Structures are given as structure tokens and as C-alpha cells.
Amino acid sequence: MEFYNKVGKMALGSRLRRLSEKLTEQAAEVYGMYGIDMNPKWFPVFYALAEGEDKSIMQIAQEISHSHPSVSTIVKEMVKHGIAQEVPNKADARKNYIRLTDKGREINSRIQVQYADVNAAVETALNETQYNIWKAIEEWEFLLEQKSLFNRVKDEKKARESADVRVVDYTPKYQPAFKRLNEEWITKHFKMEETDYKSLDHPDDYILSKGGHIFIALYNGEPVGTCALIKMDNNMYELAKMAVSPTAKGKGIGFILGQACIAKAKELGADKLYLESNTILKPAINLYHKLGFKKITGAPSPYERCNIQMTLDI
């Protein structure tokens, strides 16, 4: 127990596996006490077949929530021990169904008293505990169905790394990074256009001097993302030149930059934000929706790669 106390809750899976192994070992002793010749790991499959209906391996796997390969292995072991047998499927001769043999049905008849005693013993044990593990397992199964452990850890990782992201105002020293980050994603999916070169090579002339703004996202002091606000007419700004380095994906940098731009647009007195994108950039489109942008049909874009326009009322 010292190991689990030291490691803590991140060893939950290992500790549950240890408990499962202990219960399986003790279950084998119980089967022996009742003279039942059966491996404890066969029980779910055996129980599924005990109703008397022929079932396919896929049906059994779905019923007991096991994988197809796992059920297939157990069935082979049960067949080898004479407890189960394969029978032709009348509807499709190419497929076999599984049923209990005479030996299996005889075991099912004798095992009923064991079921009653085991159920009573487990109920007694549950009543002796402060926390009902059966209900707790049901809760955990529900929680993990709603959101997997992988996604939960992924979110924690993202939150931790996002806390180390710092958004700063553009200065001339960031011009190479501003161009590199944008050129990186544009050339991956499309081709650089004349307007790209103008804004990326001369951001002071094309964006800043016209009332716009540029943000740079730093992670551990390195520029890994950028986004710009370009002044348009009628108190409207364009959200443009958003780019995040592939090496910094999954840290929420795009969302952080988007929020910074929205806050800056409000500060500059904007009524609306506008953007242009392409629907093949699914992560980007999802991000814009998350930020509150909605699709519109606007004026023709100067960019060949643009096939969607969106706006956000501020």
C-alpha cells in the first residue's frame, strides 16, 4: 500500500487492477469450494450463455461490454474445457454460434447456490464499508463515458500550458516571427498572395499606421502565435493574420489571441469584427465559432483562398 499512498490518485488504474486481481484469485477459491470447474474470467461469457440462447461472439461481446478478441479467447478456452461449443448458424452456414454443452448446463444448475452465497457475501461486505464501491464504479463508468480520461488529462495539460502563454504587443523585433508564423500555415494549405507579402513584410505601413494592432503570443519567451486587427470602415476591424506554430498546438493559444483581439477591438471602439477564412481549416472555423463569430455573405474578398466570411458583434 505504501506505493499507492506515495504515487497517489494517478495510480488509480493500477490500484483497480490490483484489486481486480485479488478478487479474481479469491473467486477461484470460491469456485473450488463449490466444486465448480470454471475459471473466474469466464464468468461473464458463461452467464450470457446460461439463459440457453445461442449467441454469436459479437452478441456476447456487446452484451457484456468486452472486446470481440477478449470474448473470442474466452470462448476458445471454454470450448477446450468442454463447457461451451460452436454450432452452425441456421441462417448463415458461414457463421457459428456459441452455446453451453451438457457439462456447461450441469454447471449452471449447480452454480445457483454459489450465486446466492456470493451475492449475500458481497452485500455484507458493502454494508461494512463507508463508501459503496459498486455505486462508485457506476459513477466512474458514467463519467468516463461522458468524457474519457484521455480528454480529461488533455484539458488539464492545455490549462497548465495556457497559463504559461503571454500575449504582448507587436514591436519591430517580432516582424520575422510575424511573417514566419503566417507564411508557415499559408504555404501548407494554399499559396502566398500579393496582399500577404504587403502585410507581412510591412506590418507598420499596412496595419499599424492605419489604426490596427498586432499581438504576439509567447510561450517560454518564444513567439509561437500571432493575430492582427486591421482597421476597416464604420467602426469595424478585421481579425486577420492569426497563426499558431504547429509546435505549440493544443495550448489554447488561438483562443487566447482571439480573446485578446476582441478585448482590444472593444478598447478601440469597434462595433463589429470581421474575418475571412477557408472551410478546409476546420480547427480555425471551430475556434471562430467558439469565439462567437457567425457566418455571413459579404463583399468579394481580395484573397483567392477565402471561401467563408464571418462577423462578431461587439
N, C-alpha and C positions, 0 to 999 in steps of 0.2 A: 504493500500500500504506500510505502514511502515514495516510490517513483511517481505514482499518480498525484500524491499530495505536492510533490515538487514540481511536476510538469503543469498541473492544473487542468482547466477545462478544455484546453486544446487537445488533450488526450482522450476526449470523450469516446471517440470511435474505438480506440484501443481498449478502453476500460469496458465498454459494452461487449466487445469481442471476448474479453477475458471472462466476463460474467456469463456470456453465452456458452463458452467452452466448459465452464464449471457446471452449468445447468445440464449440458449435454452429457458430461461424464456421469453426473448423478442420475440422470434419466436412464442411462444404460444400466445402472444398478437396479433401478426400479423395474425395468423390463425383465431383468434376470430374476428378481424376487417373485414375479408373477409367471415365470416360465414362458415368457413371450420371446420368441426368436426373431427380434427385429432391431435394426439399427435406428437410434433416435432420429437421425436426419431423414429417414424415410417417412416419418410420421405424416407430414402434410400431404404427400402424394398418396400414401395409404388411406388416409382419411377421405380424400377426394374420391377415391375409387370404392370406398366401403359402402357407398349408397347403392352400388350394384349396377350403375350405368357405365357402359363402355365409353371411354373418352380418349380423345387424341392428346398427344403430348402438349400441343398448343393450348387446348382447352384446359388441361390441368395447370399449365404454367400461368394462364390468365386467372384461373380460379384462386390459386394460392399465392399469386404475386411473386413468382420465381421466374428466373430466366429460362428460356427454352433449353439451352445447353445443360443447365443445372438439373432440370426435370428429366431430360434425356439420360443423363448419367445415373440418376437415382433409379429410373425405370430399369435400366440395364442391370443394375445391382439386384433389384427386386426380382427380375426375371431369372437371374442366375441362381438366386436362393429359392426359387420355386414359389414365390409369393404372388407374383403377377405374371401375366402372359400377354403376348401380342395376338390379336385376332384381326382377320381381314375386315375392312370396311365394306359393307354390302353395297353402299352407294358408289364407292370408288375403290376398285380392287388394288389400285396402286398405293393406297394408304392403309396403314394398320392402326387399330385402336388398342387401348390397353384396358385389361380387366383383371380382377383378382382371380387367382386359381382356387381350387378347393382348399388348399392349405391356407391361402390368404383369407378366405371366408371363414375358415375354422378359427383362425387367429382373431378375426373381427368379433366372432361370437364370444371368445374367452376374454378379450381385452376390455369388455364393457365395465367389469368390476374395477379394473385398473383405472379406467377413465374416472369413475366415481370417486375413488380414493384420492387420485392425483388432484382432481378438481377441489375436493374438500381440503387437502393439504395446502394447496396454493391459496385458497380463500383464507385459511387460518394464518398463513404467513403474511398475506396482505393486511390482515387485521392487526398484526403485530408491528407493522411499520407506520411511521409518521406520515410518509408520503406514498401514495398508491402508485407503484411503478407502472401498473397496467394503464391507468389513465394518463400518466405522464408520457408513456410511449405513444399513445393515441394522439396526444397533443403534438409531440415532436414529429410524428408522421404527417400530421396535417400541416404543420409549419413548413416542413421541408418540401411538401407538395406545392405549397403556395410560393415558396422561394427557396431554392436549393442552397445548400451550404456553400457551394462554389460561388454563387451570386452574392451571398451574404459577405463572404470574405473579400470578394471583388469590390463590393461597395465600401468596406472598411479600408481597403488598400487605397481606393480612389480618394476617400475622405482624408486619409493621412497625407497622401502625396499632394492633394489640392491645397492643404494648409501651408505647404512649402512653396506654393506658386505666388509670385509677387508681380503685380501689374504696374508698370511705370510709363511715364510719358516718353514719347519718342524724342530722341536727340540725334544729331547727325552721326554720332558714332554707331548708331544702330541701323544705318542705311544698308550696309551689306547684308545684315541679317534679315532686314525687311524684304529685300529683293530675293535673297536665297530661299527664305521660307515660302514665299509666294510662287517663285519660279519652280520650286520643287513639286508642289501639288499640281500646278497648271500643266507642266510638261508630262506629268504622269498620266493625266487623263485627256489633255487637249493639246493645243499649241499656243505659244506666246503670240499675242497680237500687239499691234502698234500702241494701243491705249495702255497695255500692260507696261511696256517699256517706258512710256512717258511718266506714269505714276510711280513706278518702282525705281527708276533711275533719278527722278527729280521730284521726290515727295514734297519738298519745301514749296516748289513752284506749283505743283499740280493739286496738292491737298491742303497743306498748312496755310499758305499765304491767302488762300481763298476762304478761310474761316473754318477749315476742317481740323481734324485731330487724329493722331495715331497713338495706339497703345502697343507696348511690347510686353509680353509675358516672359518672366524669368523663372527658371527652375534651377535651384542651386547656383544662381548667378548667371546662368547661360540663357540667351534668348532662344525660346522654344516655340513662341507663338506671337501672332500679331493680328491687329484688326484696325480698320480706319473708319472715320466718319468723314464723308465728303459732302460739303455744303451744296444743297440744291436750292430751288426756288420755293417761296411760300412756306418758310419755316420748316422745311423738310430736309433731312440728311439721308445720305445713302450709307448703309452699313456695307463696307467693302473691304477687300484685301484681307479677309480672315484666313489665316493659315496656321496650322499647328504641325510641328515636326513629327514625323512618324515615330521617332524615338521617344516622344512624350505623350503618345496616345494613352487614353484611359485614365487621365488625371483630372478630367473635368476642365481642362484649360479653355476649350472653346466656349463653354458655358460661362466661365469666369470673365473671359474677354467680352462676350456678348452683354453680360450684365454691366460691365464697366462702360461699354459704349452707350447703352441705354441710359445709364445714370448721367453720363457726360452730355448726351443729347438733351436731356431734361434741363441740365445746367445751362446749355447754350440756347435754351428757349425753343427747342424743336417741338412741333405738334405731331410729327409723324416720322417714322423711319422706313426706308425703302431698301430693298436688296434684290439682286439678280443672282440666279444660280442655275444649276442643271440637275434634273431629276435623277441622273445616274449617281449623284453624290448623296446616297441615302442617309449616311450619318449626319451630313451637313443639314439636309432637309429636316431630319428629325430634331436636330438641335434648334433650328429656327422655329419649328412648331413649339418646342419646349419653352422657348423664349417669348412666345406669344404672337409670332408672325402668322399672317394668313395670306393665302394665295389671291392674287388679283390679275387682271388683264390690263397691262399698262402700255405705254408708248413703245415702239420698237427699240431694242437695245443695240448699243454700238458693238456689243460683243457677240461674235458668231456662236460661242458656246452656250449662250444663255437660252434656256427654254422655259424658265419659270420666274415669275416676279412675285414678290411678297411685300406686305407692309405691316407696320405695327403702329397703332395709335398710342400716343404717349399722354 
